[in-house]
Amino acid sequence: MGRAFEYRKARKMKRWASMAKTFTRISKDIIMCVKESGPNPESNSRLKALIQNSRDANMPKDNVERAIKRATSKDQADYKEVIFEGYAPHGIAILVETATDNNTRTVANVRACFNKCDGSLGTSGSVEFMFEHKCHFKIAQGDRDLETFEFEMIDHGVEEVFAEYDEEKSLDTIMLYAQFAEFGNITKALEKMDIEILSSGFERIPMDNKSLDAIAQDEVEKLLERLEEDEDVQAVFHNMAS
């Protein structure tokens, strides 16, 4: 098992955002995607992936259709992806992905989160180099032999393959991880093989983790929780060991 497996295992043991927050994040992603590449999932592979993600998250179909409709409306504000970098207490690197229609508000809110939790907001590039930008895919395992499938997918850019049991859906699944730039190639390869993608997305995996004692971990967790509660924040990544 590689770093992606260990990272995902640790993430699954952490708190997850509420269902409503998850739906909001997916809706924003859909709006940005539609505005960039159109509302047809057959010609917009990223939108197709987001619709699959919405199903995996049990997001109602009406919510998805509403997000697509909002994206095509002239009244819908444009969301912009903005990344913030900084440090939590005890030197823990933090990378925050946001989607905002008001950058001034978002900057102020993110800075306030860092300041109130004894962290420090850094400049662009100050911690991003500590993380690898990866794409991931989840498919049903079925009767596939994991080792054979892994060798087959290596030719398409996949770097790591491992089995994972989806407790919510009571399903044996396979996770695939690769470099961020390989997302399109792998999507096309899986579709050509008639393999249904249950969900897909992007993650930033720390190249090294930093261990802290329980008290120090709690101090970092306060900052992570405060950031994740902000309405403009899509995802928060860090290099604190679990």
C-alpha positions as CSV (number, residue, x, y, z in Angstrom):
1,M,0.0,0.0,0.0
2,G,1.3,3.5,-0.9
3,R,0.9,7.0,0.5
4,A,-2.4,7.6,-1.2
5,F,-3.9,4.6,0.6
6,E,-2.6,5.7,4.0
7,Y,-3.7,9.3,3.4
8,R,-7.3,8.2,2.4
9,K,-7.5,5.8,5.4
10,A,-6.6,8.7,7.7
11,R,-9.0,11.1,6.0
12,K,-11.9,8.7,6.4
13,M,-11.3,8.5,10.1
14,K,-11.6,12.3,10.4
15,R,-14.8,14.3,10.6
16,W,-16.8,14.8,7.4
17,A,-18.8,17.9,6.6
18,S,-22.5,17.8,6.9
19,M,-24.6,16.6,4.0
20,A,-25.9,20.1,3.3
21,K,-22.3,21.4,3.2
22,T,-21.3,18.6,0.8
23,F,-24.2,19.4,-1.5
24,T,-23.3,23.1,-1.5
25,R,-19.7,22.2,-2.5
26,I,-20.8,20.0,-5.3
27,S,-23.3,22.6,-6.6
28,K,-20.5,25.2,-6.7
29,D,-18.3,22.8,-8.6
30,I,-21.1,22.1,-11.1
31,I,-21.8,25.9,-11.6
32,M,-18.1,26.6,-12.3
33,C,-17.8,23.6,-14.6
34,V,-20.9,24.5,-16.6
35,K,-19.9,28.1,-17.0
36,E,-16.5,27.0,-18.3
37,S,-17.4,24.1,-20.6
38,G,-21.2,24.0,-21.1
39,P,-24.2,22.1,-19.6
40,N,-24.0,18.9,-21.7
41,P,-22.3,16.1,-19.7
42,E,-21.6,14.1,-22.9
43,S,-19.4,16.9,-24.2
44,N,-18.2,18.1,-20.7
45,S,-16.4,15.2,-19.1
46,R,-15.8,17.1,-15.9
47,L,-19.5,17.8,-15.5
48,K,-20.2,14.1,-16.1
49,A,-17.8,13.3,-13.3
50,L,-19.4,15.8,-10.9
51,I,-22.9,14.3,-11.6
52,Q,-21.5,10.9,-10.7
53,N,-20.1,12.4,-7.5
54,S,-23.5,13.8,-6.7
55,R,-25.0,10.4,-6.9
56,D,-22.2,8.9,-4.7
57,A,-23.0,11.6,-2.2
58,N,-26.8,10.9,-2.4
59,M,-27.4,14.4,-3.6
60,P,-31.0,14.7,-5.0
61,K,-31.3,14.9,-8.8
62,D,-33.3,18.1,-8.4
63,N,-30.3,19.8,-6.7
64,V,-28.1,18.9,-9.6
65,E,-30.5,20.1,-12.2
66,R,-31.0,23.3,-10.3
67,A,-27.2,23.9,-10.2
68,I,-26.9,23.4,-13.9
69,K,-29.8,25.8,-14.6
70,R,-28.4,28.4,-12.3
71,A,-25.0,28.2,-14.1
72,T,-26.7,29.1,-17.4
73,S,-28.6,32.0,-15.9
74,K,-27.3,35.5,-16.5
75,D,-28.1,36.4,-12.9
76,Q,-25.7,33.7,-11.5
77,A,-22.5,35.3,-10.2
78,D,-19.2,33.8,-11.4
79,Y,-17.4,31.7,-8.8
80,K,-13.6,31.8,-8.9
81,E,-11.3,29.2,-7.6
82,V,-8.8,30.7,-5.1
83,I,-6.1,28.8,-3.1
84,F,-4.9,30.0,0.2
85,E,-1.7,28.7,1.9
86,G,-0.5,29.1,5.5
87,Y,0.6,27.5,8.7
88,A,-1.4,26.3,11.7
89,P,0.1,26.3,15.1
90,H,3.2,24.0,15.5
91,G,4.3,24.5,11.9
92,I,1.5,22.4,10.3
93,A,1.2,23.4,6.6
94,I,-2.4,24.2,5.5
95,L,-3.7,24.5,1.9
96,V,-7.3,25.8,1.5
97,E,-9.2,25.5,-1.8
98,T,-12.1,28.0,-2.1
99,A,-14.8,28.9,-4.6
100,T,-15.9,32.5,-4.2
101,D,-18.0,35.2,-5.9
102,N,-16.4,37.8,-3.5
103,N,-12.7,37.5,-3.1
104,T,-12.5,40.4,-0.6
105,R,-14.9,38.6,1.7
106,T,-13.1,35.2,1.3
107,V,-9.6,36.7,2.0
108,A,-10.9,38.4,5.1
109,N,-12.6,35.3,6.4
110,V,-9.7,32.9,5.8
111,R,-7.2,35.4,7.3
112,A,-9.5,35.7,10.4
113,C,-9.6,31.9,10.8
114,F,-5.8,31.7,10.8
115,N,-5.4,34.7,13.1
116,K,-8.0,33.5,15.7
117,C,-6.3,30.1,15.9
118,D,-2.7,31.3,16.2
119,G,-1.9,30.4,12.6
120,S,-0.5,32.6,9.9
121,L,-1.7,33.1,6.3
122,G,1.2,32.8,3.9
123,T,1.9,33.9,0.3
124,S,1.2,32.0,-2.9
125,G,3.6,29.0,-3.1
126,S,4.6,29.0,0.5
127,V,3.3,25.5,1.2
128,E,1.8,24.2,-2.0
129,F,5.2,22.5,-2.9
130,M,4.7,20.3,0.1
131,F,1.7,18.6,-1.4
132,E,1.3,16.4,-4.5
133,H,-1.8,17.2,-6.6
134,K,-3.5,13.9,-7.4
135,C,-6.7,12.8,-9.1
136,H,-8.6,9.8,-7.9
137,F,-11.4,7.5,-9.1
138,K,-13.7,5.0,-7.4
139,I,-15.1,2.0,-9.3
140,A,-16.9,-1.2,-8.2
141,Q,-14.5,-4.1,-7.8
142,G,-16.9,-6.8,-9.1
143,D,-14.9,-9.9,-10.2
144,R,-11.8,-7.9,-11.2
145,D,-8.4,-9.2,-10.1
146,L,-6.8,-6.3,-8.4
147,E,-3.2,-7.0,-9.5
148,T,-4.1,-7.7,-13.1
149,F,-6.2,-4.5,-13.2
150,E,-3.4,-2.5,-11.7
151,F,-1.0,-3.5,-14.4
152,E,-3.5,-2.7,-17.1
153,M,-4.2,0.8,-15.7
154,I,-0.5,1.7,-15.2
155,D,-0.4,2.1,-19.0
156,H,-2.9,4.9,-18.7
157,G,-1.1,6.8,-16.0
158,V,-2.4,5.3,-12.8
159,E,0.2,5.2,-10.0
160,E,-1.6,3.5,-7.2
161,V,-4.5,1.0,-7.0
162,F,-6.1,-0.5,-3.9
163,A,-9.3,-2.1,-2.7
164,E,-11.6,-0.4,-0.3
165,Y,-15.0,-1.4,1.2
166,D,-17.7,1.2,0.9
167,E,-19.6,0.7,4.1
168,E,-22.5,3.1,3.2
169,K,-23.2,1.3,-0.1
170,S,-22.1,-2.2,1.2
171,L,-19.9,-2.5,-1.9
172,D,-16.3,-3.6,-2.6
173,T,-14.6,-0.9,-4.6
174,I,-11.3,-0.1,-6.2
175,M,-9.6,3.3,-5.7
176,L,-7.2,4.6,-8.4
177,Y,-4.8,7.5,-7.8
178,A,-2.7,9.3,-10.4
179,Q,-1.1,12.7,-11.1
180,F,-3.6,15.6,-11.5
181,A,-2.8,16.0,-15.2
182,E,-3.8,12.4,-15.9
183,F,-7.5,12.9,-15.0
184,G,-8.7,13.2,-18.6
185,N,-6.7,10.2,-19.9
186,I,-7.9,7.9,-17.1
187,T,-11.5,9.0,-17.5
188,K,-11.4,8.2,-21.2
189,A,-9.7,4.8,-20.6
190,L,-12.3,3.7,-18.0
191,E,-15.1,4.8,-20.3
192,K,-13.6,2.9,-23.2
193,M,-13.4,-0.2,-21.0
194,D,-17.1,0.3,-20.1
195,I,-16.2,0.7,-16.4
196,E,-18.7,2.9,-14.5
197,I,-16.9,5.6,-12.4
198,L,-18.8,5.8,-9.1
199,S,-16.9,9.0,-8.1
200,S,-13.8,10.9,-9.0
201,G,-12.0,14.1,-7.9
202,F,-8.8,15.7,-6.8
203,E,-6.8,15.7,-3.6
204,R,-3.6,17.2,-2.4
205,I,-1.5,14.6,-0.6
206,P,1.3,15.8,1.8
207,M,4.7,14.5,0.9
208,D,5.7,14.3,4.6
209,N,3.5,14.3,7.7
210,K,4.3,15.9,11.0
211,S,3.4,14.2,14.2
212,L,2.1,16.2,17.2
213,D,1.0,15.3,20.7
214,A,-2.7,15.3,21.6
215,I,-2.8,18.8,22.9
216,A,-1.1,20.3,19.9
217,Q,-3.4,18.3,17.6
218,D,-6.4,19.8,19.2
219,E,-5.1,23.3,18.6
220,V,-4.6,22.5,14.9
221,E,-8.1,20.9,14.7
222,K,-9.7,24.1,15.9
223,L,-8.3,25.9,12.8
224,L,-9.2,23.1,10.4
225,E,-12.8,23.1,11.8
226,R,-13.1,26.9,11.6
227,L,-11.9,26.9,7.9
228,E,-14.2,24.0,6.9
229,E,-17.2,25.8,8.3
230,D,-16.7,28.8,6.0
231,E,-19.2,28.9,3.2
232,D,-16.5,29.7,0.5
233,V,-14.2,26.8,1.5
234,Q,-14.3,23.7,-0.8
235,A,-11.6,21.6,0.8
236,V,-8.8,21.9,3.4
237,F,-5.6,19.9,3.3
238,H,-2.8,19.6,5.8
239,N,0.3,17.6,6.7
240,M,-0.5,16.7,10.3
241,A,-0.2,13.0,11.0
242,S,-3.2,11.3,12.4
